[in-house]
């Protein structure tokens, strides 16, 4: 296999790299011996994402005669964005997804959508902090799953200093799930706060 860059040539394929740099981080949620999976060789060309030609159907777009697969999780929507929550049990007060209504990547967002992104991030962060027990709002972007541009938002519980930083997403999977009714109340708080500016709670 030909590797696409000098970076790829340096990687230790098939080897287990030491976990020491992570284990020594004060916010890392795991203790004791860890074994890192062997690094796999790159897959080229990369497989298409959902919604791209040759990929799986887009879960966020309706098909003729049926709604989008994830419509039941949409809690707020305007003409540019949708917010989804509750797709899986969450171990923190809120995990929400801000997603463009149309198929775009970050690098090809139309100017009007790109200009609206910063204010939407602020609105989402402020709205999530209205949920009882929330101290901070974290966000993450990957872009590997779907053709729609999307950002993940995570609520860090107030006072839980051990949950700070990128390990919050590990803790979110490890902590006991928020009860369904409580999470539903939290989604209503988020959706209602977003409607104060625009859009509709669903």
C-alpha positions as CSV (number, residue, x, y, z in Angstrom):
1,X,0.0,0.0,0.0
2,X,1.3,3.5,-0.9
3,X,1.0,5.9,2.0
4,X,-0.3,9.4,1.2
5,X,2.1,11.6,3.2
6,X,5.3,11.6,5.3
7,X,3.0,11.8,8.4
8,X,1.5,8.4,7.5
9,X,5.0,6.9,6.8
10,X,6.0,7.7,10.4
11,X,3.1,5.9,12.1
12,X,3.7,2.6,13.9
13,X,1.1,0.4,12.1
14,X,0.3,-2.8,13.9
15,X,1.9,-1.7,17.1
16,X,0.5,-0.8,20.5
17,X,1.6,2.7,21.5
18,X,2.0,3.4,25.3
19,X,-1.0,4.9,27.1
20,X,1.2,6.7,29.6
21,X,0.6,10.3,28.2
22,X,-3.2,9.8,28.8
23,X,-3.0,8.0,32.1
24,X,-0.9,10.8,33.5
25,X,-3.5,13.4,32.6
26,X,-5.4,14.6,35.8
27,X,-8.7,14.6,33.8
28,X,-8.4,11.2,32.3
29,X,-11.2,9.0,33.8
30,X,-9.3,5.6,33.8
31,X,-6.8,4.4,36.3
32,X,-4.3,1.5,36.2
33,X,-2.9,-0.4,33.3
34,X,-4.4,0.3,29.9
35,X,-3.7,-1.4,26.6
36,X,-4.0,0.7,23.4
37,X,-5.3,-1.1,20.3
38,X,-2.8,-1.6,17.5
39,X,-2.9,1.2,15.0
40,X,-4.6,0.1,11.8
41,X,-3.3,1.1,8.3
42,X,-5.2,3.9,6.5
43,X,-8.3,3.0,4.4
44,X,-7.9,4.6,1.0
45,X,-9.9,5.9,-0.6
46,X,-12.0,6.7,2.5
47,X,-15.5,5.2,2.5
48,X,-18.3,7.7,1.8
49,X,-20.2,9.2,4.7
50,X,-23.9,8.9,5.1
51,X,-25.6,11.1,2.6
52,X,-22.7,11.1,0.2
53,X,-22.8,9.3,-3.2
54,X,-22.2,5.6,-2.5
55,X,-22.8,6.0,1.2
56,X,-25.7,5.0,3.4
57,X,-28.9,7.0,3.2
58,X,-28.7,10.3,5.1
59,X,-30.5,9.9,8.5
60,X,-31.3,13.6,8.6
61,X,-33.1,13.9,5.2
62,X,-36.6,12.7,4.6
63,X,-37.3,10.3,1.7
64,X,-40.4,10.4,-0.5
65,X,-43.3,9.3,1.7
66,X,-41.4,9.0,5.0
67,X,-39.7,11.4,7.5
68,X,-36.0,11.5,8.3
69,X,-34.9,8.7,10.5
70,X,-33.9,11.1,13.3
71,X,-36.9,13.4,13.1
72,X,-38.2,12.1,16.4
73,X,-35.1,13.5,18.1
74,X,-35.4,17.1,16.7
75,X,-36.3,19.4,19.6
76,X,-35.9,22.8,17.8
77,X,-35.6,24.0,14.2
78,X,-35.4,27.1,12.1
79,X,-34.8,27.6,8.4
80,X,-31.1,27.0,8.7
81,X,-30.5,24.6,11.7
82,X,-31.9,21.7,13.6
83,X,-31.1,20.7,17.2
84,X,-31.3,17.0,18.1
85,X,-31.2,15.5,21.6
86,X,-32.0,12.1,23.3
87,X,-30.7,9.8,20.5
88,X,-28.9,7.7,23.2
89,X,-29.0,7.7,27.0
90,X,-26.8,10.4,28.4
91,X,-24.7,10.4,31.6
92,X,-24.6,14.2,31.7
93,X,-27.6,16.7,31.9
94,X,-27.5,17.3,28.1
95,X,-26.0,16.0,24.9
96,X,-27.3,17.9,21.9
97,X,-26.4,18.0,18.2
98,X,-26.6,21.3,16.1
99,X,-26.9,20.3,12.5
100,X,-27.4,22.2,9.2
101,X,-30.7,21.7,7.4
102,X,-28.9,21.2,4.1
103,X,-25.8,19.1,3.1
104,X,-22.7,21.1,3.7
105,X,-19.2,20.6,5.1
106,X,-17.5,23.2,7.3
107,X,-15.3,24.3,4.4
108,X,-18.2,24.9,2.0
109,X,-20.8,26.5,4.3
110,X,-22.5,29.3,2.4
111,X,-21.5,32.8,3.8
112,X,-24.8,33.4,5.4
113,X,-24.7,30.1,7.2
114,X,-21.1,30.6,8.3
115,X,-22.0,34.0,9.6
116,X,-24.8,32.5,11.6
117,X,-22.7,29.7,13.1
118,X,-20.9,31.8,15.8
119,X,-24.2,33.3,17.1
120,X,-25.8,29.8,17.1
121,X,-22.9,28.4,19.2
122,X,-23.4,31.2,21.7
123,X,-27.1,30.6,21.8
124,X,-26.7,26.8,22.3
125,X,-24.1,27.4,25.0
126,X,-26.2,29.9,26.9
127,X,-29.4,27.8,26.5
128,X,-27.7,24.6,27.8
129,X,-26.4,26.5,30.9
130,X,-30.1,27.3,31.8
131,X,-30.5,23.6,32.6
132,X,-30.4,22.9,36.3
133,X,-27.1,21.7,37.5
134,X,-25.0,22.7,34.5
135,X,-21.7,24.5,35.0
136,X,-20.2,24.7,31.5
137,X,-21.1,23.8,27.9
138,X,-18.5,21.8,25.9
139,X,-18.6,21.3,22.2
140,X,-16.9,19.0,19.7
141,X,-16.8,18.7,15.9
142,X,-15.8,15.6,14.0
143,X,-17.6,15.6,10.6
144,X,-16.9,11.9,9.9
145,X,-20.4,10.5,10.2
146,X,-22.8,12.5,8.0
147,X,-22.8,14.9,5.1
148,X,-24.6,17.5,7.2
149,X,-22.3,19.9,9.0
150,X,-22.8,19.2,12.8
151,X,-21.5,20.2,16.2
152,X,-21.9,18.2,19.4
153,X,-22.7,20.0,22.7
154,X,-22.1,18.5,26.1
155,X,-23.2,19.9,29.5
156,X,-20.6,19.6,32.2
157,X,-22.3,19.3,35.6
158,X,-21.5,22.2,37.9
159,X,-18.8,21.5,40.5
160,X,-17.7,18.3,38.8
161,X,-14.1,19.5,38.2
162,X,-12.9,16.0,37.4
163,X,-15.1,16.1,34.2
164,X,-13.3,19.1,32.7
165,X,-11.7,18.9,29.3
166,X,-11.9,16.4,26.5
167,X,-12.5,13.5,28.8
168,X,-16.1,14.7,29.5
169,X,-17.2,12.6,26.5
170,X,-15.7,9.5,28.2
171,X,-17.5,10.3,31.5
172,X,-20.7,10.9,29.6
173,X,-20.7,7.3,28.5
174,X,-19.5,6.0,32.0
175,X,-21.8,7.8,34.4
176,X,-25.4,6.6,35.1
177,X,-27.9,7.8,32.5
178,X,-30.0,10.8,33.3
179,X,-33.6,9.5,33.9
180,X,-35.8,9.9,30.9
181,X,-38.3,12.4,32.4
182,X,-35.4,14.5,33.7
183,X,-33.7,14.5,30.4
184,X,-37.0,15.4,28.7
185,X,-37.4,18.4,31.0
186,X,-33.8,19.4,30.1
187,X,-34.6,19.2,26.4
188,X,-37.6,21.4,26.9
189,X,-35.5,24.0,28.8
190,X,-33.0,24.0,25.9
191,X,-35.7,24.2,23.1
192,X,-37.6,26.9,24.9
193,X,-34.5,29.0,25.4
194,X,-33.6,28.7,21.7
195,X,-37.1,29.9,20.6
196,X,-36.6,33.2,22.5
197,X,-34.5,34.3,19.5
198,X,-36.0,32.4,16.6
199,X,-37.2,29.0,15.4
200,X,-39.7,26.6,16.8
201,X,-39.6,24.0,19.6
202,X,-40.8,20.6,18.5
